[in-house]
Amino acid sequence: MSRLPGVEVVVIGAGVTGAASAYELSRAGVRTAIVEAGEVGSVASGASAGGVRQQGRDPRELPIAIRAIQRWPELQAELGADLHYLQDGHVNLVEFEEDLPAVEARVQRERDAGLAIEMVYGDDLRKLVPGVAPHVIAGSYCRTDGHAMPPWVAKAYVRAAQRHGATLYPFTRVTDVTVASGRVTGVKTSSGEISCDWVINAVGAWGAGLARMVGVELPIETVALQMLLTEQMPPKLKQVLGCVSKRVSLKQIPTGSYLIGGGWPGTVHQERRFGRVRFASVAGSAAHSSAIYPLLRQARLLRAWTGLEAVAVDGVPVLGPVPEPAGFLVACGFSGHGFALAPQVGVIMREFVTTGEPSVPVDALGVQRFHSPNAVAAE
Ligand SMILES: Cc1cc2nc3c(=O)[nH]c(=O)nc-3n(C[C@H](O)[C@H](O)[C@H](O)COP(=O)(O)OP(=O)(O)OC[C@H]3O[C@@H](n4cnc5c(N)ncnc54)[C@H](O)[C@@H]3O)c2cc1C
């Protein structure tokens, strides 16, 4: 097998997670290579809804989300790219009285954790979000949430990493990770071997398979998540909308089209690297979103697509080193949250490599949660 230039860190996968990690490492002066089986940002990170949200996060990942949002506003200038990042807030709508106490309690918990979030009721909600359905009674509103344009972000990160000296190997698959004396020594790829001290597993839906190369089991499953895009409509909706009792995430992107998601499933074809759209999910998604935002009934659908996403058994990412071999870091299992978190996950990966100590505690998201005596069990 031919030898490619050795580096300190090989980042495997150039979705937004790997791209952000490579950027943070290379700008800190760490010699970095990015190995990507396909095109940059072509899997979950290109298909994503692009929501950049802190509210509603699991308490284990909320500190990462808060830090990530502090990074998002400066990224466009820093990466030298238009990411269409808009910080117009996210409102999680409440349709039914019986759901209110739980939402109000969650908002209080998030306020206690340092998030600027408030409840908005009745007429105040309709003033904030004109067009919301009349039966909706309230919403939790975080004004620092927002959204960005997914296909552009991983590419912008990779280009910036390359400017800092990182090497990109596109259309190159990692086929094995080499280990000696309990430590990572390199990777074998479809284009040759690369020696390195560290490997970052940022391959999304293929994360469990890659971890298995070093004998580590990760309870991560692949799902295909579905999105809808409408024709262009006059500008009206500023915030991203979710809903407690519906499967919906809704935003109007700068072109005027409405982008509709919410976790509706497609059919996974993992070996062929894509998911197939399910008609039942198109119908369900259209029904749920137009129930809370009736204007959508006047908009024709232009496109539906899916993206393959890695979902951990307990619904939060897996971040950090494996017990063995040394030098193998995991950043996958993002469970539908990885786009928003990526800027801070990149920082965390850089900190693991350069100081061994992330500035945001991530112990609760570590691999060991699946292997300790009180481990999270696979369902
Ligand atoms: C439809 C949809 C909507 C979503 N909406 C949101 C949202 O609104 N907000 C949010 O925060 N998150 C959202 N997510 C989740 C978010 O997009 C993902 O968590 C995030 O993009 C994951 O990025 P990643 O880089 O970890 O994985 P990916 O983008 O999947 O990248 C992994 C890369 O690894 C490569 N790879 C795989 N195997 C190998 C190998 N052996 N060698 C080399 N390369 C390999 C793949 O080709 C791929 O490019 C959504 C996801 C989907 C699918």
The ligand as a Gaussian input file, in Angstrom:
#p B3LYP/6-31G(d) Opt

LIG

0 1
 C      -32.784000      15.615000       7.499000
 C      -31.956000      16.033000       8.668000
 C      -32.307000      17.178000       9.382000
 C      -31.502000      17.588000      10.458000
 N      -31.794000      18.771000      11.089000
 C      -30.964000      19.243000      12.040000
 C      -31.167000      20.515000      12.615000
 O      -32.114000      21.228000      12.281000
 N      -30.273000      20.953000      13.556000
 C      -29.217000      20.187000      13.952000
 O      -28.455000      20.620000      14.812000
 N      -28.990000      18.978000      13.406000
 C      -29.821000      18.498000      12.460000
 N      -29.602000      17.280000      11.899000
 C      -28.468000      16.510000      12.371000
 C      -27.176000      17.021000      11.776000
 O      -27.347000      17.385000      10.419000
 C      -26.128000      15.927000      11.918000
 O      -26.051000      15.541000      13.272000
 C      -24.761000      16.412000      11.484000
 O      -24.808000      16.927000      10.169000
 C      -23.785000      15.240000      11.564000
 O      -22.606000      15.657000      10.944000
 P      -21.407000      14.646000      10.856000
 O      -20.300000      15.397000      10.245000
 O      -21.192000      14.038000      12.196000
 O      -21.938000      13.470000       9.890000
 P      -22.099000      13.472000       8.285000
 O      -22.492000      14.796000       7.768000
 O      -22.979000      12.324000       7.966000
 O      -20.624000      13.194000       7.782000
 C      -19.992000      11.963000       7.953000
 C      -19.040000      11.801000       6.779000
 O      -18.229000      10.647000       6.987000
 C      -17.970000      10.086000       5.714000
 N      -17.523000       8.688000       5.885000
 C      -18.258000       7.622000       6.259000
 N      -17.491000       6.524000       6.332000
 C      -16.230000       6.897000       6.002000
 C      -14.991000       6.220000       5.889000
 N      -14.872000       4.909000       6.177000
 N      -13.897000       6.897000       5.474000
 C      -13.985000       8.238000       5.192000
 N      -15.144000       8.942000       5.300000
 C      -16.254000       8.292000       5.696000
 C      -19.294000      10.212000       4.987000
 O      -19.121000      10.144000       3.593000
 C      -19.776000      11.571000       5.466000
 O      -19.462000      12.619000       4.563000
 C      -30.374000      16.830000      10.838000
 C      -30.041000      15.672000      10.122000
 C      -30.807000      15.286000       9.041000
 C      -30.395000      14.059000       8.267000

